Amino acid sequence: MRGAFLLAGLMVWGGCHRGTTSGPAPQAQSLSGMTLPLLASPALRLTVAGRLGGKAIPVVLDVARPLSLVAAGCFEGAAPSPEGTVRAPELAGGFRSWAMVPLPPLTVGASAVSLRAAALSGEQPCAVTLGADVLEPYALTVEPLRREVTFTASRSREAYLAEVASSDAAREAHAVELSREPVGDWPLLPVRVRQGEAELTGPFVLATREPFSRVALGPAEAQGLQPLETAANLPPRTFVLDAVDLSEGLGVRPLVVEAASRWQSPSSLGRLGPDVWGRFTATLDATGGVLVLRRPRVTPPTPQAPDAATGPDTAESSPRNASAPGWQRCSDAHGVFSEEACYGLHVRREPDGGVSVVGAVYRDLPEGGRLHLEPVGAEGQRLESGCGVGLSFPATSRGLTTQHRLPWPTLARTLPACHEALAQARDFRLALFEEGPQPECPSACAFVTENATRRTVCECQPTPLGEGGVLPSRKGASREPPREERELEPEDPK
């Protein structure tokens, strides 16, 4: 069991219809100072809970969209009569006309939002998207491990630069300057993408709505980047990139991104999503003109990797080979470097009573890795479930997180005994880290293994290749991801 590593028990507890509600509308309040949990999702999505009229809905935060949107699915029957039409620019180029419809009172968290009308999108699942017309006064700080977003008042770029310059020994901090698109006014930042010897460098839209980054097909192919082939001569859908960088050493490698065949914008080459900036604790301040990225510091890897395995039966409460050669070590909150600080676990009780876990790895994973978890009962005792449970990560650079409900609903059909046993857990603790991939779960996944049969079942993050897509060679074939695994987007501009 090469590269196995015992971990101490680290954990963090966080412990639509038409018509208006009766009574006066709540008075609009500032969102500044609020910290809200993101709705549970394997991939990082900036979606929080809200209410439209009397109905609970998801509220998507989209700093790049000029207008807020309301989905047609939020209204029973026909949508309200439009109050007017607004013609607005689209990220991919061109303009689109939107019908503006009145909204019932909208609340996000405990605060009423001043949004009397929104652009009507054709989406059927009910959701409201807050755009720059609401979010402009705020900076959003996204904490990927805790899956939370904090709203603060926008500040000047100089204030952030001074803060970054005084960063402590525990975390490195980087400030990336944002510019504004001259027509749509959305935030842009410089990005370099690489594939072999080919490079594409230029401005990308800083995006928060969709989980995946997207690269304009035409400019990328003109620079020699090759998309994955698709079946039946369909347009290319994905690129397998060696690296996506904001500056030297600040980015993600490797990464599969979407290929945008209809990206006609003269001012940008695509969008940069949470699959890149979500590897950091990120503060997005479009008005202040800065993206601040923070993460634990790491030591360089030493030449030789350890061969000995340390298993969960070891009596020590801290890792035996925390200073073993071969691996990067990471800084904890006090600036102390250790192997243990390279792994994070956040356990959260969801509103419906279920439990979700978020796992994070803050060092590079040249071969992938597995975080094994220990289920804990209501009295704090270790549960003997007869099932192994953990989180798998692909070969990637540092900072990847993944969130899953344990047990997830479909596990009841595939491994019913494990589902029943894990449903009794009220907590999970980190138990063991192993270097190397989980063969049945090739991407960022939760996995459960039934010990008696050795059968392993996974729930994986969606990727541009579909749920749990394996990182292919550039000669492989791309496939259409399942519809339910991709967030519906507004219609392309006409």
NORURGI-V774842 format. One record per pair of residues at least 6 apart in sequence whose ideal C-beta (glycine too) atoms are under 6 Angstrom apart, sorted by sequence separation. I is the first residue (numbers start at 1). J is the second residue. If there is no record, write none. Layout:
BEGIN
i: (I/I)
j: (J/J)
END
This chain:
BEGIN
i: (89/90/167/245/331/350/377/441/463/50/72/106/142/181/193/230/244/284/393/412/449/460/39/87/243/244/329/348/374/375/411/460/50/106/140/141/164/178/179/192/227/283/329/332/438/447/448/87/228/243/310/329/347/375/47/48/164/178/244/282/330/391/447/36/85/86/103/227/242/327/330/346/359/407/47/138/139/176/191/280/281/445/446/466/85/86/161/241/280/345/46/102/103/139/160/188/280/306/407/445/466/84/240/322/344/373/406/407/440/82/83/100/137/189/322/373/441/443/444/82/238/239/306/322/372/440/443/467/39/82/100/101/115/186/187/371/200/239/306/319/342/370/371/67/80/98/99/238/304/305/319/342/52/66/79/80/237/304/370/200/236/302/462/215/252/302/369/198/368/443/198/235/368/198/252/301/368/365/367/442/299/366/195/298/299/365/418/365/387/21/227/244/298/330/359/361/418/21/330/364/415/83/296/297/364/387/296/328/363/415/16/362/385/17/299/16/361/16/79/360/215/217/383/402/404/415/217/358/359/414/213/214/216/217/400/358/195/212/214/392/68/195/216/356/375/70/193/194/378/59/69/194/356/357/392/394/68/69/71/72/219/375/53/73/193/354/355/376/393/408/52/67/69/71/73/74/73/192/216/375/392/52/216/71/215/373/374/391/392/404/51/71/214/18/50/214/374/390/16/18/50/70/17/213/372/389/402/69/213/372/212/387/388/68/211/213/371/68/205/210/211/212/213/387/67/204/207/370/66/68/203/204/298/386/65/66/67/68/204/205/206/207/296/369/60/62/202/204/204/367/368/370/57/58/59/60/61/62/367/368/176/357/63/36/34/174/26/25/31/347/191/347/29/29/20/28/345/26/28/181/343/89/89/187/44/295/38/16/37/178/178/35/36/178/91/35/175/176/34/175/66/32/174/312/31/32/279/312/32/173/64/171/171/172/160/154/157/156/157/160/154/155/157/144/154/143/142/64/141/64/139/140/253/63/252/62/139/61/62/60/136/170/46/170/170/45/169/43/92/93/93/92/145/146/145/258/256/256/256/147/145/145/63/63/238/44/262/44/240/238/237/231/226/229/230/228/212/147/144/210/6/4/5/4/1/6/8/8/6/5/40/11/12/13/14/15/10/11/42/42/42/40/123/121/122/96/94/90/11/43/42/43/9/10/7/6/7/5/4/3)
j: (95/96/173/251/337/356/383/447/469/57/79/113/149/188/200/237/251/291/400/419/456/467/47/95/251/252/337/356/382/383/419/468/59/115/149/150/173/187/188/201/236/292/338/341/447/456/457/97/238/253/320/339/357/385/58/59/175/189/255/293/341/402/458/48/97/98/115/239/254/339/342/358/371/419/60/151/152/189/204/293/294/458/459/479/99/100/175/255/294/359/61/117/118/154/175/203/295/321/422/460/481/100/256/338/360/389/422/423/456/99/100/117/154/206/339/390/458/460/461/100/256/257/324/340/390/458/461/485/58/101/119/120/134/205/206/390/220/259/326/339/362/390/391/88/101/119/120/259/325/326/340/363/74/88/101/102/259/326/392/223/259/325/485/239/276/326/393/223/393/468/224/261/394/225/279/328/395/393/395/470/328/395/225/328/329/395/448/396/418/53/259/276/330/362/391/393/450/54/363/397/448/117/330/331/398/421/331/363/398/450/52/398/421/55/337/55/400/57/120/401/257/259/425/444/446/457/260/401/402/457/257/258/260/261/444/403/241/258/260/438/115/242/263/403/422/118/241/242/426/108/118/243/405/406/441/443/118/119/121/122/269/425/104/124/244/405/406/427/444/459/104/119/121/123/125/126/126/245/269/428/445/106/270/126/270/428/429/446/447/459/107/127/270/75/107/271/431/447/74/76/108/128/76/272/431/448/461/129/273/432/273/448/449/130/273/275/433/131/268/273/274/275/276/450/131/268/271/434/131/133/268/269/363/451/131/132/133/134/270/271/272/273/362/435/127/129/269/271/272/435/436/438/126/127/128/129/130/131/436/437/246/428/135/109/109/250/105/105/111/427/272/428/111/112/104/112/430/112/114/267/433/183/184/286/144/399/147/126/148/289/290/148/149/291/205/150/290/291/151/292/184/151/293/431/151/152/399/432/153/294/186/294/296/297/290/285/288/288/289/292/287/288/290/278/288/281/282/205/283/207/283/284/397/208/397/208/285/208/209/209/287/331/208/333/335/211/335/211/263/264/265/265/344/346/346/464/463/464/465/358/358/360/284/286/464/274/492/278/474/478/478/477/474/477/478/478/464/403/401/487/310/309/310/310/309/314/317/318/319/319/356/345/346/347/348/349/345/347/402/403/404/403/488/490/491/493/493/493/429/461/461/462/429/430/430/432/433/433/434/435)
END
